[in-house]
Amino acid sequence: MSPSPSATTAAVEARQLVKRYGALAAVDGVSFQAMRGEVFGFLGANGAGKTTTLRMLCGLLRPTSGTALIDGIDIQAQPLAAKARLGYLDEEPFVHPHLTGREFLDFVADLYRMPRGVQREERMSRLLNLFDLAKKDGDLIGSYSHGMRQKIGLASLLIREPSVLLLDEPTNGLDPRSARLVKDLLEELAARGTTVLLSTHILEVAQALCRRVAIIDRGRIVAIGSMDELRVQAGSEGANLEDLFLKLTAGPESREMIERLLDAGS
Amino acid sequence: MNGISALRVIVGAELRAMRNRLLKGNRTRLVALVIVLLLAIPFLGGGTFTVGATAGHFLPFSVDPLLSAAFTGLSLLMLLIGFPTVIASLFVGRDLLQLVVAPVRTRDIFVARLVTAMSANILISGVLLAAVLGLGAGAGAPLIYFPVALLLIAVQVLVVTSLQAILMTVIVRWVPARLARDVAAAVAGLTGAALYLTWNLSLRQTFRRTARPDVSGLTSLVQRIDWLPTTWPGHALTAIASGSVAVALVWVLATVLLAAILVAMAELLYERTLLVGLGVFGDAPAIWRRRSTVRPSPQPYPLRGEGSPYFAIARKDWLGFRRDVRRLTRLLPALLLPVGYAAALSQPARSLSGFWSNAALITFLSMFMASALSLPSIPSERRGFQLLRMAPLSMWLLLRAKVFIAFPVVVATMLVFSVAVAVISKSGVAQLLELVVLGLWLAAGFVSISVSGGAIDPRFDATDDRRSVGLVGSLAAIGGSLGFAVLSLGALALFLFGGQAASGAGNLGPIPSTPAVGFAMIFGGVALLAFCASLVGALLWIANSRLRSFEASIAST
């Protein structure tokens, strides 16, 4: 786990967030705080409610009840002010396939009313170089691989230096070198005061990067805290995050199921 | 898996998928489709049969040129209009990848997909069937004529589809299959639009004619193309109708043999095309791949000051339009209709003549242009819409940006057209100015209404712009535009006649031409304009509310 940040102000706060689709509660009373300069992990199985929570936090979904605050600003009450402070990267980044990488960065910078000029151009070039996209900056994004789209999506967040980053599986589809780059980058950004809320399936990434994690299961937070606090909650001393996750989400025993399946086939 | 069972599995899956699309899709669309089919079959089929029967009865010596021309014309139509379906079925589609990696022979894939590939051509051949059966009935052909006609039309469909497959195996060596499909779809769309336009305009002329039909031109044309294999089924049927069994047999055998050769060639070339990794794998040849690298476009504005979301959205849309062949090619047929109609109807011989005729044409042109350009402008953002929602900009700004992007294009077209009709109809400068003012007002209204329609019921997941707006949005746009057009023209009439009445120079029938009446009419015009503006405002307000409350996820398309 990375060292604890010194700041104590909540940069992201979910207060009793609920999202219902008819009778189904996709998110059911989720509350947590991510502090300024913290990398906060948000873990859960497929369909547990991670993406729905992140989308409520970034204003793409309106909560059925509850409040989402970014830097203390209610995103439903003051959407423009809250959105100006945050950057959200979806699992499948929202990109325009008919723009080149550089044109896309320019587009996003203009959407956020960033001052034009040499500084902006230089920052774009630096980001394209950092993500190894400089040689491809004249190619249409439609011709990019999934990993390259992920990288241009990340670059489009970093071009404008938001104070809060909400990232849904940011290392998804990245090669090992790029995944390492993203991890280092997130650590560095957190050290400089950016809050990162990270949703991931890769528990090693969460364990290495996050000071605290929240585990969500069937729309509810089942555990929250540092590794030590999670071990206490699960009553498993010395367990790693994977063991804790499996214990806290109480899924079916996969080994037993695999054996049953293979036995049935033989 | 043997050939027959593979064929059964693939075709069965295709049929199940089609059933699911129909039954689990939009119910309203299904009902509309059934109604259209129920109306179209008796109207189109019955009409064509009657025309064929009349021609066969009154022109018995022209049966051969008529049949040859029908087979040739419809074959050409199938070649143009059915091409996108053939490409989509045999060369494009991720489901095809699954078949390629499965232990199924390429021959079986070809045969199974050929059934789907022929679907558009089979639909088109329905028209040919009605005409050919009608001709036979009218000419008093023996009973054997009818089953043989059915057989020959089926063979002709196979010939054309195989020819399309052969052409495509050559084309994919230079052009990616998806691009070829998009271009073919544009050609098909343009052909369809042009045919509809020609038919519609010639129908107007037909009702004016009093002369007897003359097929001498057709006869000489058929004599020139008599060597074409597309005329062979026509010759066969003519021989049957005239009782020459031996001659008929020769032509039928020649047609069937040609079909067999073409199918075999198509299968062989298709197999080789898949084996070298073209077509379904979408491996763009080097000659094309170089084109995917584009020189970044220069900034349309000086690199100073704060970034502007307006310009960013406008520039992005412009670049997207320029580079997205599919969007561009789908827009062309939509634009051909209004421009074609307007150009044809503005001819002195055809027009209603006068200022009101020109005003009606400008209304029609602006409405169609605005609809084609603006209706899909918000849904065409697709997943990029989420990017706009996350940015610190209001949906109201997005709506304004989309209106300002389409407005100049519609106005420019309308201005060119206004000047053209004013010159042709020898209108004065004053009338030209009135037309321009009317055009500007209409363009602003229609573009705003169409953008709103797209925003009220967007289908962000749609891959085709033509299906990117739902029924509610389409009805809002059409209804709003029609209402706006009627009210605007009404206001214009009140202004013009009110002005005449106020000056005492008007001739308004029983209505007295007094200043009081004139001012009352002008006031009525102002009220209508205010109503128009409030209609546009209401639609924009609904659109803004709908976009603000939009929260469905948008699939990656």
Interface residues (C-beta under 8 A of the other chain):
Chain A: C58 G59 L60 L61 R62 P79 L80 A81 K83 A84 L86 Y88 D90 E92 F94 V95 H96 H98 L99 T100 R102 E103 D106 F107 V108 A109 D110 L111 Y112 R113 M114 P115 R116 G117 V118 E121 D137 G138 D139 L140 G142 S143
Chain B: S292 T293 V294 R295 P296 S297 Q299 P302 L303 R304 G305 E306 G307 S308 P309 F311 A312 I313 R315 K316 L319 G320 R323 D324 R383 G384 Q386 L387 L388 R389 M390 A391 P392 L393 S394 S549 E551 S556
